[in-house]
Amino acid sequence: MQSTFLRDKQALAIAEGQPIPVGKMVINLFKNPTYMLSVLCITNVMFVIIGLQFWAVQYGTVVLKEDPTYVYILFALTVITSPCLGAIVGGIVTTKLLGSYKNDNALVLCFVVYLLFTAACIPCPFINDFTVFIIILWVAIFMQGFIEPIMMGIILSSVTDIERPAASSLSILLEMLFGMLPAPYVYGLVY
C-alpha cells in the first residue's frame, strides 16, 4: 500500500514537473520485488561467471597442466564468442518466440536458461580435461550472454520511466559490488 502511495506521489510530482529525490527513487527500487529479484538473479550469474573466467587460465595451466598457449587461445576464443552469440541467440529467441522481453513467459525462459547455466557450472571443478572444461565454460558464458539482455529489459521495464536511470545505475552497482568484485577472491579462497 505504501509503495502505491509513493508511486502515486511520484506520478503527481512528475505531472507537476517537480524533480523526485534520488533517495526516494532508490527506496522505491528496493521495495520493488520484480526489480530486486531480477537484480539479485543477474548478480548471482555474474558472481559465478566472473569467478570461473578469472581462474580458468590458472586452472588450465596449473591444475590440468595444459600448454599455456593452448589455454590462452581457447580461453580467448571462448570469452569472445560465447557471450556475443548468447546475446544474439537470446534476442532472436525472445523476439521470435515470445514477441518481447515484456512477455510474461520471458521470466520462465530466463529461469530455464538459468537452470541450464547452473547445470553447466556444477561439473566445472570436477573435470580433468581442459578441452571439456573450456566447452562447458563456453556453454556457461553463452547462457550468461543469453540471460543478461533479457534480464536487463525486465529490470528496466519493472520500474517507472523516471526511475529507469537510477534503476540502471543501481543494478550495475549491485552487479559490480556483489557479483564481480568478490567473485575472484571467494573462488581463490576455495582454490
Backbone bond lengths (Angstrom), bond angles and torsions (degrees), N, CA, C in turn:
res aa  C-N    CA-C-N  psi(-1)  N-CA   C-N-CA  omega(-1)  CA-C   N-CA-C  phi
1 M - - - 1.440 - - 1.521 110.74 -
2 Q 1.361 116.00 -43.29 1.441 119.56 -179.31 1.529 110.79 -66.10
3 S 1.334 117.01 -37.69 1.456 120.92 178.48 1.527 110.53 -61.58
4 T 1.356 116.55 -40.76 1.464 120.44 177.41 1.520 109.71 -62.96
5 F 1.340 117.01 -41.51 1.450 121.33 179.36 1.528 110.19 -60.75
6 L 1.342 116.22 -46.44 1.454 119.60 179.82 1.524 111.34 -62.84
7 R 1.301 117.40 -39.88 1.461 120.26 178.80 1.528 110.61 -66.50
8 D 1.346 117.61 -40.52 1.467 120.08 177.53 1.520 110.30 -63.76
9 K 1.322 116.52 -40.48 1.452 121.38 178.48 1.537 110.03 -64.09
10 Q 1.345 115.99 -39.75 1.460 120.02 177.30 1.518 110.69 -64.87
11 A 1.329 116.33 -43.36 1.465 120.03 179.48 1.520 110.44 -60.22
12 L 1.320 117.02 -40.29 1.459 121.18 177.79 1.521 110.29 -65.09
13 A 1.322 117.24 -42.40 1.462 121.12 179.11 1.521 110.88 -64.14
14 I 1.335 116.90 -39.29 1.471 120.69 178.07 1.517 110.00 -64.39
15 A 1.334 115.76 -44.86 1.459 120.30 -179.56 1.524 111.30 -61.92
16 E 1.323 117.06 -34.80 1.457 120.87 179.80 1.524 111.86 -85.26
17 G 1.315 117.64 -2.84 1.461 121.82 178.26 1.520 113.59 78.97
18 Q 1.317 117.78 17.46 1.462 121.25 179.54 1.528 109.81 -88.24
19 P 1.330 116.19 140.07 1.470 117.66 176.07 1.530 110.85 -72.12
20 I 1.319 115.53 150.60 1.459 121.57 178.09 1.523 107.71 -103.71
21 P 1.324 116.91 130.89 1.479 118.75 179.49 1.529 111.43 -60.38
22 V 1.313 115.18 142.15 1.451 121.36 -178.41 1.532 110.57 -61.71
23 G 1.324 116.81 -37.07 1.459 120.60 179.26 1.519 112.24 -58.40
24 K 1.334 117.26 -41.38 1.467 120.71 178.57 1.526 110.58 -66.93
25 M 1.341 115.87 -37.83 1.465 118.79 177.59 1.524 110.82 -63.61
26 V 1.320 116.95 -43.86 1.463 121.17 -179.30 1.526 110.50 -64.24
27 I 1.324 117.23 -41.08 1.472 120.64 177.26 1.527 109.50 -61.56
28 N 1.334 117.26 -44.02 1.472 120.68 177.41 1.524 111.49 -61.00
29 L 1.329 116.49 -38.61 1.465 119.71 179.28 1.519 110.80 -64.54
30 F 1.319 117.30 -42.11 1.465 120.30 178.58 1.526 112.14 -67.67
31 K 1.314 117.67 -22.93 1.464 121.53 178.31 1.527 112.12 -88.65
32 N 1.318 117.99 -7.71 1.470 122.84 -178.70 1.533 108.40 -88.44
33 P 1.350 118.27 106.35 1.472 119.30 -174.75 1.526 113.53 -65.38
34 T 1.322 118.59 -37.77 1.471 119.89 179.07 1.520 110.37 -62.87
35 Y 1.312 116.08 -43.95 1.459 120.97 179.12 1.527 110.59 -62.26
36 M 1.334 116.68 -52.22 1.463 120.41 -174.79 1.524 112.61 -65.46
37 L 1.323 117.91 -42.74 1.470 119.72 179.76 1.523 111.05 -66.62
38 S 1.320 117.11 -37.32 1.473 120.18 177.65 1.524 110.53 -66.49
39 V 1.327 116.65 -41.94 1.468 120.21 178.19 1.529 110.16 -64.48
40 L 1.319 117.25 -42.45 1.470 120.04 178.18 1.527 111.16 -63.31
41 C 1.311 117.05 -38.04 1.468 121.27 178.87 1.525 110.74 -62.59
42 I 1.327 116.74 -50.31 1.461 119.44 -176.69 1.537 110.44 -70.49
43 T 1.338 116.82 -29.45 1.467 120.41 175.58 1.523 110.17 -65.76
44 N 1.313 116.70 -40.96 1.465 121.17 177.29 1.526 110.78 -63.24
45 V 1.313 116.71 -44.40 1.469 120.71 177.97 1.529 109.95 -59.27
46 M 1.335 116.57 -44.20 1.459 119.88 -178.96 1.536 111.14 -65.74
47 F 1.337 117.20 -37.75 1.464 120.87 178.39 1.528 110.27 -59.33
48 V 1.322 115.99 -48.25 1.460 120.69 -177.40 1.526 110.93 -66.70
49 I 1.317 117.19 -47.44 1.466 120.39 -173.36 1.525 111.72 -71.58
50 I 1.323 118.11 -37.21 1.471 120.17 178.69 1.524 110.11 -67.71
51 G 1.319 117.26 -40.46 1.466 119.71 176.83 1.518 111.90 -61.03
52 L 1.326 116.43 -44.06 1.472 119.84 178.62 1.527 110.83 -64.39
53 Q 1.324 116.82 -44.28 1.463 119.97 -178.73 1.524 111.49 -65.20
54 F 1.326 116.28 -41.60 1.463 120.09 -176.28 1.522 111.89 -61.77
55 W 1.328 117.11 -40.29 1.456 120.95 -174.77 1.526 113.85 -99.94
56 A 1.318 118.95 0.32 1.469 120.83 -175.30 1.525 112.86 -62.02
57 V 1.322 116.80 -44.71 1.471 119.94 -178.51 1.532 109.91 -66.61
58 Q 1.310 116.48 -44.42 1.473 120.55 178.14 1.529 110.34 -61.46
59 Y 1.322 116.86 -42.96 1.462 121.78 179.26 1.533 110.65 -61.44
60 G 1.339 116.05 -42.69 1.459 120.13 -179.26 1.512 113.69 -68.12
61 T 1.334 117.48 -39.51 1.459 120.11 -175.80 1.525 113.08 -85.98
62 V 1.329 117.72 -39.91 1.472 120.28 -174.72 1.531 111.78 -89.28
63 V 1.330 116.43 -50.54 1.466 119.81 -174.57 1.530 111.14 -79.53
64 L 1.337 116.10 -49.46 1.466 119.78 -177.46 1.524 113.11 -87.66
65 K 1.335 116.86 -7.18 1.466 124.14 174.71 1.536 113.09 55.35
66 E 1.326 116.25 43.52 1.466 121.16 176.17 1.523 109.67 -88.02
67 D 1.315 114.92 162.22 1.458 121.67 175.81 1.536 108.91 -62.78
68 P 1.333 118.85 126.37 1.470 121.15 -177.30 1.531 114.06 -56.92
69 T 1.323 117.57 -37.58 1.464 120.06 179.21 1.530 110.53 -63.03
70 Y 1.300 116.49 -45.50 1.468 122.18 177.39 1.525 110.50 -59.55
71 V 1.324 116.46 -43.51 1.469 121.38 179.71 1.523 110.63 -64.04
72 Y 1.326 117.85 -47.23 1.459 121.42 -178.30 1.525 111.83 -62.82
73 I 1.322 116.90 -42.47 1.469 120.14 -179.00 1.532 110.77 -65.99
74 L 1.324 117.17 -48.04 1.472 119.49 179.77 1.530 111.63 -65.35
75 F 1.322 116.83 -38.73 1.458 119.78 179.00 1.533 110.66 -65.17
76 A 1.318 116.66 -44.14 1.469 120.32 178.63 1.524 111.07 -61.36
77 L 1.320 116.93 -45.78 1.469 119.73 177.78 1.524 111.73 -61.26
78 T 1.320 116.22 -37.32 1.468 120.86 -179.65 1.522 111.44 -65.85
79 V 1.330 116.88 -51.13 1.466 118.99 -174.90 1.524 112.86 -74.75
80 I 1.313 117.78 -16.67 1.471 120.19 176.05 1.523 110.86 -85.96
81 T 1.309 117.68 -44.88 1.466 119.79 -172.48 1.527 114.28 -85.40
82 S 1.326 117.76 -40.61 1.469 119.26 -170.44 1.526 114.90 -66.18
83 P 1.346 121.63 -45.54 1.464 117.69 -179.38 1.526 112.43 -69.36
84 C 1.336 116.14 -33.85 1.475 119.22 178.85 1.522 110.64 -65.86
85 L 1.319 116.59 -48.47 1.461 119.80 178.82 1.528 111.20 -64.95
86 G 1.337 116.91 -35.95 1.459 120.64 177.70 1.522 111.38 -62.10
87 A 1.327 116.93 -44.48 1.467 120.79 179.51 1.525 111.06 -65.68
88 I 1.327 117.06 -40.28 1.469 120.58 179.56 1.524 110.22 -65.70
89 V 1.323 116.70 -49.67 1.470 120.56 -179.70 1.532 110.41 -63.70
90 G 1.335 116.77 -41.87 1.460 120.36 177.85 1.518 112.11 -60.28
91 G 1.321 116.43 -41.90 1.461 120.45 177.81 1.517 112.60 -65.17
92 I 1.328 116.19 -42.53 1.470 120.38 179.29 1.522 110.63 -65.36
93 V 1.334 116.60 -46.58 1.469 120.12 -179.59 1.527 110.53 -62.64
94 T 1.313 116.67 -44.58 1.466 120.15 -179.25 1.521 111.01 -64.01
95 T 1.318 117.32 -43.03 1.458 120.91 -178.41 1.523 112.32 -71.29
96 K 1.331 116.73 -46.60 1.468 120.34 -175.54 1.522 112.98 -75.19
97 L 1.339 117.96 -41.69 1.460 120.79 -175.85 1.529 112.96 -87.31
98 L 1.331 116.43 -37.99 1.456 119.70 -173.63 1.528 113.63 -107.21
99 G 1.293 117.29 -17.84 1.463 120.65 -177.74 1.515 112.33 91.74
100 S 1.338 117.81 -36.00 1.458 122.62 177.52 1.514 109.82 -177.83
101 Y 1.334 115.44 169.39 1.462 119.78 177.27 1.526 111.11 -72.59
102 K 1.325 118.48 -10.78 1.461 121.85 178.85 1.531 111.87 -79.70
103 N 1.321 116.77 -10.23 1.460 121.14 176.23 1.529 109.04 -65.30
104 D 1.324 117.01 141.17 1.465 121.06 -179.68 1.524 112.49 -59.49
105 N 1.309 117.86 -28.30 1.457 121.10 -178.92 1.532 112.99 -78.08
106 A 1.328 117.87 -4.99 1.461 120.17 178.04 1.524 110.62 -63.93
107 L 1.317 117.30 -38.30 1.469 119.90 176.50 1.518 111.55 -66.28
108 V 1.331 116.65 -36.46 1.464 120.65 177.29 1.532 109.41 -64.73
109 L 1.327 116.49 -44.19 1.459 121.07 177.29 1.526 110.36 -59.35
110 C 1.326 117.30 -45.44 1.467 120.58 178.32 1.520 111.35 -61.89
111 F 1.320 117.07 -38.57 1.464 120.15 179.23 1.527 110.86 -64.56
112 V 1.320 116.86 -43.72 1.470 120.65 178.96 1.527 110.07 -63.13
113 V 1.326 117.58 -44.50 1.463 121.15 179.22 1.527 109.93 -66.32
114 Y 1.331 117.19 -35.51 1.458 120.88 177.08 1.533 110.64 -64.36
115 L 1.316 117.23 -38.65 1.474 120.11 175.66 1.526 110.82 -63.62
116 L 1.336 116.63 -40.69 1.471 120.32 176.61 1.532 110.30 -64.87
117 F 1.322 116.58 -39.19 1.467 122.21 175.94 1.528 110.23 -58.79
118 T 1.328 115.88 -47.09 1.467 121.31 178.95 1.523 110.80 -62.18
119 A 1.329 116.07 -44.02 1.463 120.51 179.52 1.527 111.28 -62.07
120 A 1.327 117.31 -33.63 1.462 120.16 178.73 1.530 111.32 -75.36
121 C 1.328 117.93 -31.58 1.468 121.13 -176.42 1.526 113.67 -79.70
122 I 1.303 117.27 -33.24 1.475 120.56 -174.07 1.532 113.05 -57.84
123 P 1.342 120.34 -45.90 1.472 117.62 -176.72 1.526 115.07 -78.02
124 C 1.330 119.29 -7.59 1.472 121.01 -174.94 1.528 114.58 -50.65
125 P 1.330 120.65 -48.04 1.478 118.30 -177.83 1.526 114.85 -72.84
126 F 1.325 116.97 -9.67 1.465 119.90 -176.32 1.527 112.83 -101.35
127 I 1.315 117.22 2.26 1.464 121.33 -175.83 1.524 109.66 -91.03
128 N 1.325 115.89 134.99 1.463 121.40 -177.88 1.524 113.47 -107.12
129 D 1.301 117.97 6.01 1.461 122.73 179.04 1.525 108.19 -121.01
130 F 1.337 117.02 123.17 1.456 119.94 -175.10 1.520 112.60 -64.18
131 T 1.311 118.62 -36.79 1.466 120.81 -179.66 1.529 110.66 -63.13
132 V 1.307 117.42 -43.33 1.473 120.67 176.92 1.520 109.44 -65.40
133 F 1.338 117.27 -41.72 1.467 121.38 178.31 1.520 111.07 -58.81
134 I 1.317 117.52 -45.58 1.469 120.36 -176.13 1.531 110.87 -70.30
135 I 1.336 117.15 -32.01 1.476 120.08 175.92 1.524 109.70 -65.86
136 I 1.311 116.65 -43.64 1.466 120.04 178.66 1.527 110.25 -67.40
137 L 1.324 117.27 -38.78 1.469 120.70 175.69 1.524 110.36 -62.89
138 W 1.329 117.64 -40.09 1.464 121.71 177.65 1.539 109.42 -59.64
139 V 1.311 117.09 -45.32 1.471 121.01 179.57 1.530 110.33 -62.57
140 A 1.325 117.49 -43.02 1.469 120.89 -180.00 1.529 111.04 -63.13
141 I 1.327 117.35 -45.01 1.465 120.40 179.81 1.528 110.07 -68.29
142 F 1.318 117.72 -35.45 1.469 121.76 175.11 1.531 110.03 -58.99
143 M 1.328 116.14 -45.61 1.473 120.49 179.61 1.524 110.95 -63.80
144 Q 1.332 117.00 -38.82 1.468 120.11 176.03 1.518 110.53 -62.93
145 G 1.329 117.15 -43.15 1.462 120.90 176.90 1.517 112.10 -63.90
146 F 1.311 117.08 -34.09 1.464 123.00 177.72 1.529 110.55 -65.97
147 I 1.341 116.31 -45.59 1.463 121.79 -174.98 1.530 113.14 -74.85
148 E 1.308 117.48 -41.41 1.472 122.01 -169.50 1.533 114.69 -52.30
149 P 1.322 120.61 -53.56 1.473 118.38 -178.04 1.531 113.13 -66.35
150 I 1.322 116.65 -35.09 1.466 119.67 179.23 1.521 109.63 -65.91
151 M 1.331 116.01 -45.73 1.466 119.79 179.87 1.521 111.45 -64.86
152 M 1.315 118.51 -38.30 1.472 119.61 177.70 1.525 110.39 -64.73
153 G 1.321 116.94 -38.20 1.464 119.53 175.23 1.516 111.87 -63.00
154 I 1.321 116.74 -43.49 1.465 121.24 177.99 1.528 110.18 -64.03
155 I 1.322 116.51 -43.14 1.467 121.09 179.59 1.526 110.48 -59.55
156 L 1.317 117.00 -48.47 1.465 120.00 -176.33 1.526 112.81 -74.03
157 S 1.329 117.37 -27.05 1.467 118.42 178.41 1.529 112.05 -83.31
158 S 1.326 117.73 -8.09 1.465 120.30 179.65 1.521 112.20 -87.93
159 V 1.316 117.34 0.30 1.467 121.35 -179.50 1.525 109.54 -123.21
160 T 1.335 115.84 166.64 1.461 120.41 179.18 1.531 110.03 -74.17
161 D 1.313 116.18 164.01 1.465 120.93 -179.13 1.530 111.91 -57.79
162 I 1.308 116.58 -40.86 1.458 120.18 -177.71 1.533 111.95 -70.08
163 E 1.337 116.54 -24.84 1.465 120.87 -179.26 1.528 112.82 -86.86
164 R 1.313 118.18 -11.64 1.479 120.45 -173.06 1.522 114.36 -58.39
165 P 1.328 119.88 -46.57 1.482 117.14 178.66 1.527 112.58 -60.51
166 A 1.338 116.56 -44.03 1.468 119.75 178.87 1.528 110.31 -66.25
167 A 1.341 117.50 -38.08 1.466 121.50 179.77 1.523 110.83 -64.04
168 S 1.319 116.37 -42.44 1.465 120.20 178.88 1.529 110.49 -64.77
169 S 1.319 116.48 -45.93 1.468 120.77 -179.54 1.520 111.46 -62.85
170 L 1.333 116.71 -46.08 1.460 120.50 -179.15 1.524 110.88 -65.07
171 S 1.313 116.84 -39.40 1.457 121.33 178.40 1.531 110.62 -60.63
172 I 1.308 116.79 -47.76 1.468 120.95 -179.55 1.524 110.62 -65.76
173 L 1.349 116.52 -40.03 1.462 119.81 177.88 1.530 111.06 -60.65
174 L 1.332 116.77 -46.55 1.466 120.15 -179.51 1.529 111.43 -66.16
175 E 1.350 117.15 -38.82 1.471 120.22 176.65 1.519 111.15 -60.58
176 M 1.332 115.63 -44.94 1.467 119.87 -178.41 1.526 111.20 -70.15
177 L 1.337 116.65 -44.35 1.452 121.78 -173.44 1.527 113.17 -71.53
178 F 1.331 116.90 -41.40 1.463 120.35 -175.63 1.531 113.80 -108.69
179 G 1.328 117.76 -10.26 1.448 121.10 179.85 1.517 112.28 -106.44
180 M 1.324 115.91 -60.91 1.462 119.88 -173.30 1.528 113.98 -81.36
181 L 1.326 117.43 -39.82 1.464 120.10 -175.56 1.530 113.53 -65.43
182 P 1.326 120.04 -50.95 1.467 118.41 -175.73 1.524 114.86 -81.31
183 A 1.323 118.76 -15.29 1.465 121.15 -172.69 1.534 113.73 -56.55
184 P 1.334 120.18 -53.00 1.471 118.11 -179.00 1.522 113.00 -60.85
185 Y 1.318 116.91 -37.33 1.463 120.48 -178.61 1.532 111.08 -67.70
186 V 1.323 116.68 -46.84 1.468 120.15 -178.94 1.524 110.54 -64.95
187 Y 1.333 117.60 -43.61 1.469 120.03 177.26 1.523 110.36 -63.04
188 G 1.342 116.38 -36.18 1.474 120.50 178.55 1.522 112.10 -65.42
189 L 1.321 117.15 -34.05 1.468 120.29 177.27 1.527 110.29 -63.76
190 V 1.325 116.00 -39.16 1.468 120.99 179.91 1.515 110.02 -73.32
191 Y 1.329 116.93 -39.55 1.448 122.66 -176.34 1.507 108.84 -67.60
